[in-house]
Amino acid sequence: MKKYRIQKYSTESYRLWNEFVANAKNATFLFHRDFIEYHSDRFEDYSLLIFDEKDKVKAVLPANKVGNALHSHQGLTYGGLVFNQKIKLQDVIEIMYQLLEFFNQNAISTLYLKQLPSIYHESPADELEYLNFILKSKLIRRDSLSVINLETDFEFSASRAEGIKKGLNLGLEIKEEQDFDLFWNEILVPNLNQKFDTNPVHSLEEIRYLKSKFPNNIRQFNVYNNGKIIAGTTIFESDFVAHSQYISADDSKNITGSLDFLYDRLITYTFRNKKYLDFGISNENQGQNINQGLLFWKEGFGARTIVQNFYEIETKNYTLLDSILI
């Protein structure tokens, strides 16, 4: 078995980490240190770099520690081990063995993995899905994401087409904006407060900061009716996927079809050259329930389901990887 060196991330590795992520086979801009650290005050960072015998980075793990458990970074939508382009399954087996052994020897009894959905992979990267089977990992959550494969002949439903027509008849205007103030203050925050008694994951100050760091990846589209904002969406754009981070409209959406009108434009024109448009989950209650109305709206654009898996791994089970290769 090859020997790997496991090193805890520090600011001295900032450039090394980001260069690795930029060329990894299963990473997005969310794994850049500037994104991971925008809310560093909320988490005890325990991110790791894994080096091979030639001192080359073979993998990284964005993570944070809570008690005796290590989590795929809880401040990110997805996580797991990030690998270089040339890594093979045997390498992953050996890396995972030594990682879990390292955790077990350092009083970390449990590893929680929040997998990166496959649509974000540049090349096949399901090694951990296989190893979680061998490790007898516990599937603790499974979310369903509504995704449009933009390379297929998807169709809009009659109800979505009707909403688009209403928006056209009303002469609604779509603008890509460089600031988030109107959408956050007049649409998103009031809606979330009223309907769910909650706030956006990102404060206005945080989304402004992230936009300054990732100007080409974080995009804001607003819908206006006679100059007044009535709807909007915040898109996180990666190499292959346009992800709807926030979608919200005022009460006039039932009359104007503002979100139908907006997403027709985004799907048909703005992001037509992407592989996928990811509406995200319609799940509630840790994946146990689905918001039927929300799912109906997304599937009306031709979106269909992929899943995101969440695993609980006992680190002492690293010995189960001993006998895979025969």
C-alpha positions in Angstrom: 0.0 0.0 0.0 1.2 3.5 -0.9 1.8 5.8 2.0 0.0 9.1 2.0 0.7 12.2 4.2 -2.3 13.9 5.7 -1.9 17.5 6.5 -4.4 19.9 8.1 -5.1 23.0 6.0 -3.5 26.3 7.0 -3.3 29.6 5.3 0.2 28.7 4.0 -1.6 26.1 1.7 -4.1 28.7 0.3 -2.6 28.8 -3.2 -1.9 25.0 -3.3 -5.4 24.2 -2.2 -7.1 26.5 -4.8 -4.9 25.3 -7.6 -5.7 21.7 -6.9 -9.5 22.4 -6.7 -9.4 24.3 -10.0 -8.1 21.2 -11.7 -9.9 18.5 -9.8 -12.3 16.1 -11.4 -15.1 16.7 -8.9 -15.0 20.2 -7.6 -16.8 23.6 -8.1 -16.0 27.1 -7.0 -17.6 26.3 -3.6 -14.5 24.4 -2.7 -12.2 27.5 -3.2 -10.9 28.7 0.2 -12.5 32.1 -0.2 -15.9 30.5 -0.4 -15.3 28.0 2.4 -14.0 30.7 4.7 -16.7 33.4 4.2 -18.4 32.1 7.4 -15.3 30.8 9.2 -16.5 32.2 12.5 -19.3 29.6 12.5 -17.2 26.4 12.1 -14.0 24.8 13.5 -12.3 24.2 10.2 -10.6 20.8 9.9 -10.0 20.7 6.1 -7.3 18.3 5.0 -4.8 17.9 2.1 -3.6 14.4 1.2 -0.1 14.1 -0.4 1.4 11.1 -2.1 5.0 9.8 -1.6 6.2 12.4 -4.2 4.7 15.1 -2.1 2.0 15.8 -4.7 -1.6 16.6 -3.6 -3.8 13.7 -4.6 -7.0 14.8 -2.7 -8.5 17.4 -0.4 -11.3 17.2 2.1 -13.2 20.4 2.9 -14.4 19.7 6.5 -15.2 21.0 9.9 -15.0 19.3 13.3 -17.8 19.1 15.9 -16.8 17.2 19.1 -15.5 13.8 18.1 -17.1 13.9 14.6 -15.8 15.3 11.3 -18.2 16.6 8.7 -18.0 17.3 5.0 -18.0 21.1 5.5 -21.4 22.0 7.0 -21.2 25.4 5.4 -21.3 24.0 1.9 -24.2 22.5 -0.1 -22.0 19.5 -0.9 -18.6 18.1 -0.1 -16.8 14.8 0.2 -13.3 14.0 -1.0 -12.0 16.0 -4.0 -9.7 14.1 -6.3 -7.3 14.9 -9.1 -8.0 13.9 -12.7 -5.7 10.9 -12.9 -6.7 9.2 -9.6 -7.7 5.5 -9.8 -9.9 3.4 -7.6 -7.0 1.7 -5.9 -5.6 5.1 -4.9 -8.9 6.1 -3.4 -9.1 2.8 -1.5 -5.7 3.5 0.0 -6.4 7.1 0.7 -9.7 6.4 2.4 -8.1 3.6 4.5 -5.4 6.0 5.8 -7.8 8.9 6.3 -10.1 6.8 8.5 -7.2 5.3 10.3 -5.9 8.8 10.9 -9.3 9.9 12.3 -9.6 6.9 14.5 -6.2 7.5 16.0 -7.0 11.1 16.6 -10.2 10.5 18.6 -12.6 11.2 15.6 -15.1 8.4 15.8 -17.5 9.4 13.0 -17.1 10.9 9.6 -20.2 12.5 7.9 -20.0 12.7 4.1 -22.2 15.0 2.1 -21.6 13.8 -1.5 -21.2 16.0 -4.5 -24.1 15.2 -7.0 -22.8 13.5 -10.1 -23.9 16.2 -12.5 -21.0 18.4 -11.1 -18.3 15.8 -11.9 -16.0 16.6 -14.8 -15.2 12.9 -15.1 -16.6 9.8 -13.3 -16.0 10.2 -9.6 -18.2 7.7 -7.7 -15.4 5.9 -5.9 -16.7 6.9 -2.5 -20.2 5.6 -3.4 -18.6 2.2 -3.8 -16.4 2.4 -0.7 -19.4 3.5 1.5 -20.9 0.1 0.6 -17.7 -1.7 1.7 -17.4 0.4 4.9 -21.0 -0.4 5.9 -21.7 3.3 6.0 -25.1 4.4 7.1 -27.2 6.3 4.6 -28.7 9.0 6.9 -30.2 11.2 4.3 -31.0 11.3 0.6 -32.3 14.4 -1.1 -33.9 14.6 -4.5 -32.7 17.3 -6.9 -34.8 18.5 -9.8 -32.4 18.8 -12.8 -32.9 19.6 -16.5 -30.5 17.9 -18.9 -30.1 20.8 -21.3 -28.7 18.4 -23.9 -32.0 16.5 -24.3 -35.3 17.4 -25.9 -37.1 18.4 -22.7 -40.5 20.1 -22.8 -42.3 22.7 -20.8 -45.8 21.7 -19.5 -48.9 23.5 -20.5 -49.1 25.3 -17.1 -45.5 26.6 -17.5 -46.2 27.7 -21.1 -49.3 29.6 -19.8 -47.2 31.4 -17.2 -44.6 32.4 -19.8 -47.4 33.8 -22.0 -48.8 35.9 -19.2 -45.4 37.4 -18.6 -45.0 38.2 -22.3 -48.5 39.8 -22.4 -47.6 42.0 -19.4 -44.4 43.1 -20.9 -42.3 42.0 -18.0 -38.6 42.9 -18.1 -35.7 40.7 -17.0 -32.4 42.3 -16.0 -29.1 40.8 -14.8 -28.0 42.9 -11.8 -24.7 43.3 -10.2 -26.1 44.0 -6.7 -28.6 42.0 -4.6 -30.2 44.7 -2.5 -33.6 44.9 -4.2 -34.1 41.1 -4.4 -32.9 40.5 -0.8 -34.7 43.4 0.8 -38.0 43.5 -1.2 -38.5 39.9 -2.2 -36.4 37.1 -0.7 -36.1 38.1 2.9 -39.8 39.1 3.3 -41.0 35.9 1.6 -38.8 33.6 3.7 -39.7 35.5 6.9 -43.5 35.3 6.2 -43.7 31.8 4.8 -41.1 29.9 6.8 -40.0 32.2 9.6 -36.4 32.0 8.5 -33.8 34.0 6.6 -31.6 33.2 3.6 -28.6 31.0 4.2 -26.5 34.0 3.0 -27.0 37.5 4.5 -26.9 40.4 2.1 -23.4 41.3 3.2 -22.3 37.7 2.7 -23.7 37.4 -0.9 -22.1 40.7 -1.8 -18.8 39.5 -0.5 -19.0 36.2 -2.4 -20.0 38.0 -5.6 -16.9 40.2 -5.2 -14.8 37.0 -5.0 -16.6 35.0 -7.7 -18.1 37.6 -10.1 -18.5 35.2 -12.9 -20.0 32.4 -10.8 -22.7 34.2 -8.8 -25.3 35.9 -10.9 -28.5 37.8 -10.0 -31.5 38.0 -12.4 -34.5 40.2 -11.5 -38.0 40.5 -13.0 -39.6 44.0 -13.2 -43.2 45.1 -13.9 -43.4 48.7 -14.8 -40.1 49.3 -13.1 -41.0 47.5 -9.9 -39.2 44.3 -8.9 -41.6 41.4 -8.6 -39.3 38.3 -8.7 -35.8 37.1 -9.0 -33.3 34.3 -8.8 -29.7 33.9 -7.7 -27.7 31.5 -9.8 -24.5 29.7 -8.8 -22.8 28.9 -12.1 -20.1 26.2 -12.3 -18.5 24.6 -15.4 -21.4 22.4 -16.3 -24.3 23.4 -14.1 -26.4 26.5 -13.5 -27.8 26.0 -9.9 -30.7 28.0 -8.6 -29.6 29.0 -5.2 -32.6 31.3 -4.5 -35.9 31.6 -6.3 -38.6 34.0 -5.1 -41.4 36.2 -6.2 -44.0 38.5 -4.6 -47.7 37.5 -4.5 -48.2 38.8 -8.0 -46.5 35.6 -9.4 -49.9 33.8 -9.5 -51.1 36.5 -11.9 -48.1 37.4 -13.9 -46.2 34.2 -14.3 -43.0 36.1 -13.4 -40.9 33.1 -12.5 -42.1 31.1 -15.5 -41.2 34.0 -17.7 -37.8 34.3 -16.0 -36.8 30.7 -16.1 -37.9 30.4 -19.8 -35.3 33.0 -20.5 -32.6 31.4 -18.4 -33.2 27.9 -19.7 -33.8 28.8 -23.4 -31.1 31.4 -23.8 -28.8 32.4 -20.9 -27.7 28.9 -19.8 -28.5 26.9 -23.0 -24.9 25.9 -23.4 -24.6 24.4 -20.0 -25.1 20.6 -19.5 -27.6 21.0 -16.7 -29.8 23.4 -14.9 -30.2 22.3 -11.2 -33.3 23.6 -9.5 -32.0 22.1 -6.2 -34.2 20.2 -3.8 -37.9 20.3 -3.0 -37.2 18.3 0.2 -38.1 19.2 3.7 -37.6 17.4 7.0 -34.1 16.1 6.2 -35.2 14.5 2.9 -38.2 12.7 4.4 -40.8 14.9 2.7 -41.2 16.7 -0.6 -43.0 20.0 -1.2 -45.4 18.8 -3.9 -46.2 22.3 -5.3 -42.6 23.2 -5.6 -41.8 19.9 -7.3 -44.7 20.3 -9.7 -43.4 23.7 -10.8 -39.8 22.5 -11.4 -40.9 19.4 -13.3 -43.1 21.6 -15.4 -39.9 22.8 -17.1 -38.8 19.3 -17.9 -36.7 18.8 -14.7 -36.2 15.2 -13.5 -34.7 13.6 -10.4 -31.2 12.9 -9.3 -30.2 12.2 -5.7 -27.6 13.5 -3.3 -26.5 11.1 -0.6 -25.4 11.7 3.0 -23.4 9.1 4.9 -22.3 8.4 8.4 -19.1 6.4 8.6 -17.6 4.8 11.7 -13.9 5.5 11.4 -13.0 2.2 13.1 -14.3 0.5 10.0 -11.2 1.4 8.0 -10.0 -2.2 8.5 -12.9 -3.3 6.2 -10.9 -1.8 3.3 -8.0 -4.3 3.9 -9.3 -7.1 1.8 -11.0 -5.4 -1.2 -8.2 -6.0 -3.6 -7.6 -9.7 -4.4 
